[in-house]
């Protein structure tokens, strides 16, 4: 937007420069000769200002609605970044390093505790929608950064905008990782075995 305003001001300066350069030749007969008179014009004319304001208004009408879309897309990209960070951590916890679980609740809590230990301080994961930094395995009151569950069948995604969901598979020792976008839709999921 700043560059557009610069361009419009440059156009106005050019128009003004052309008006100053243009010489109004006033021919007057003064005892056998002619004289040229240069008129100096200061400021912009009303029509020039109205044209610039109309152009700015048109650009604003086009760009302002797009700003919300760009903001939403950037937050959704933040959710995917968080999901990829969690995925990368959990890929290191497969095979021999798999976080052992003895019961559903205890295993889910072990995964949440492992994520809390891995992502703290400057490495902390933040929900891009509400800036929450909680990593939990218990039912959240607000959308956390990461929510670890044994099953996602009963989840309502509209209350978990911006959250990275980790579904811990007890039988096949796998993780399913996905994010929830700002509209409450499930983003692409990755299964880690």
Secondary structure, DSSP 8 states (H G I E B T S, - for coil): -HHHHHHHHHHHHHHHHHHHHS-------BTTB---------S--HHHHHHHHHHHHHHHHHHHHHHHHHHHHHHHHHHHHHHHHHHHHHHTTSGGG----SSHHHHHHHHHHHHHHHS-GGG----TTT----EESS--SS--SEEEES--TT--GGG-TT-EEEEEETTTTEEEEEEB-TTS-B---EEE-
